[in-house]
Amino acid sequence: MATFQIYLASASPRRCELLRQIGITFCQLPIVIDETPLTGESPPAYVSRLARAKARAGVRSLNRRQLHPVLGADTVVVVEGAMLGKPRDRAEGLAMLARLSGREHQVLSAVALATLKRDAVKVQESQVRFRALSPVECAAYWETGEPCDKAGGYAIQGQAAAFITELHGSYSGVMGLPLFETAELLREFGLHLF
């Protein structure tokens, strides 16, 4: 008999931490998909498609042995209409931080649940404002290693919290898994937190 409620189609330690925070037990099922944006795809459509694709890929990987829903999630940072994913290297990471410096950006986080019979997705949008950053600060932050695998090249739950002057929206969404929307989806699939 399974001792968990859902499968998590992610290797993200942050998503694991957030699920534990709300008392959800899970079995990790790391899934790798092509994350290339489609031509003309809007940021909400992009994160929705990827979250759903991860959840569906998780379902397929279970070969009809699925007992629980599969959760997939994706997050993207958007500044001046441009989507910023995970930086490929130091130069791109520093360019992202410079672009975010002194301005507001959006963080879109999508969460999807899928079973053999159905799937659903929800998107959460947050507004985040950075103070002005110097090139020295950006370089020092990059050297911490923290921004390497984060959308937009920063982690709100880490040292980059010192850069953020305003947040309107979901802290957990900016971290990578919007907990309110996650709880709503779980409820729709018959899993209640309380």
C-alpha angles and dihedrals in degrees: 000000000000117000095199135073104215144009115244113216093205142080091208113130088202093058089048090052092049094049090050089050091064094041100254116149115211147170115228117236106177110211127190119201136166105272097189111135116241118242109278093002114155119228094250091049090047097053091041092052094048095046091049092044091053092049093047092046088053091053091049092049091058092063096221092310090110115138098163138036119271118231120211126180140180136184132197133181116222123197122175089345095306120118117228116199127173113322114252094210146348094282093053091044092053091046090053093051091048090051092051093046114117096355145089123256137176127242115203117195122183127193124191134185122200138182131173089272106039149356137203136188137199128192126208123196125201131184115222127184124200125202116235111287126205121226088246091055092048091051093046091049091049090052091059087071090227099114098049099095101026129104108252091013098273142088118219090199092056138050093312088074084085089064097054117096097171139018124185112180134019123351090196090049090056087048089056109268121063102218098198092054090042091054091048092053092046089052091051088055093050099261114124125192097208 
